């Protein structure tokens, strides 16, 4: 594998937060995201786009009045479990891990070299969402 089959297509994870403004600030501090766009009124974030390298996540307030909200639950409503999570490719997993831990991320899988290549770790953000950060890039040749 060297390049995605259709470089014009992409997948963007979408998350919901009870305090979306606080989440945006925390995701910037802990994980290195940059807010590209935030559409909000008072405490309610209707839609936000945060970028990391060439990747992006979208997020909004849990109670933003949108139709999507009736289909989504928060981790603390289902025993801190998730049915999906975001995987973010980073160039230096160890440095990223240090930054996230310093900001208070709860590490649930310690950083380690992976059998399939690269190094990575899993953590929870300030509202319990699971994230995987690792240096393995599936679009590049794996060196295992």
N, C-alpha and C positions, 0 to 999 in steps of 0.2 A: 504494500500500500504506500503510495506516495502523495496523492492528492485526493480530495473529496470528489465523488462522482459528479456533482453539480455545484461548482463553487458559487453559484448565484443563489443557492438555497442554504438555509441555516435552521437551527433549532435554538429557541430562546426559552430557558426556564422562567416560569412565572411564580412568584411567591406572594403571600399575604401576611401582613403584620398588624398587630393590634396598635402599635405605635410606629407607624411607617416612617415618620420623620426621624425618630430615634434610630430606627433600623438603618436608614440611609446613612446617617452620620457614623454609626457603628461599622457598617459594611465598608465604608471608605477607610476608616481608621484601622480596623482589624484585618481586612482582607485586601485592601488596596484598590477597591472599586472607585470609579469617578462618576458622579451623577451627570448624565448627559441631558436629561430632561426630567422635570418634576412638575406635574399638573396637580395642584392642591388648592384647597380652600380651607383656611383655618387648620384644624387638626387632621382633616381628612385628605389623604393622598389618593386621588382618583387613578393616577397612572404615573409611574416613574420608570426611567430607563437608566440603568447603571452599566458602565462598560468596564471591561478588564481586558487589555490588549485588543484582540479582534473579537472577543466574546462580549456577550451582553446578558443581563437578566432584566426582567421587568417585575415591578412589584406595585402593590397598592395596599391601602388600609383594609383590614378585615371587613369593616362596615362602611363601604364606600357607596352603597346603594346599587351596585352593579349586579347583573344577573349571574355572573360567574361565581359570586360569593356563596350561593346556596349549594354549590358542588364541592366546596373546599372546606376542610377542617384544619385546625391548628394542631401541632404535635402534642400540646398539653391536654388536648381533648381526647386523645387516643393512646394514652400511656407513653408519651414521648416517642412513639413509633412514627415512621414515614412510609409512604408507599412509593416514593421516588425521591431523588436528591440530585443536586447539581454536582458535576465533576468539572473542576477547573484545572487547566494545564498551566503550570507555573514553571519558570526557568530555574528557580532555586527553591526547592521544596523546604529545605532546612531553614533558610532565611524567612520564608513565608510562615512556616510553623512558629518561629520565634516571635514574629510580629503578631500573629493571631493569639498566641498564648499571652503575650504582654497586654493585649487588649481584653483578655478575659474569656476567650473562646474555650469551651469545654472539649478537650480532646477525648474522643471515644475510641479511636484506634491510633496508637502511637506511631510516630513517623518511623518508617523503615524502608529498606530497599525491597522492591517487589520482584517476585519470580519472573514476571513478564517484562521487566525493565523499569528503570526510573525509581524514584523514591516518592513516597506519599504518606498522607495521614488523613484521618477523618475527624471532624469536630462538629459541635453544635454552635449555632449563632445565639444571639441574645434572646431569641424567642423559641429556641429549641429545634430549628430546622437543621437537618444534617447536610454537611458539605464534604466532598472529597477534594483534596488538593494534592496534585502530584506532578512530577516532571515527565512522566511517560506521555509521549505524544503519539497517538495511534495513527496519525497521518504520515509519520516518518517511519523509516525502517527501524524495527526493534532490534536492539543489541542485547540479547539475553545470554 
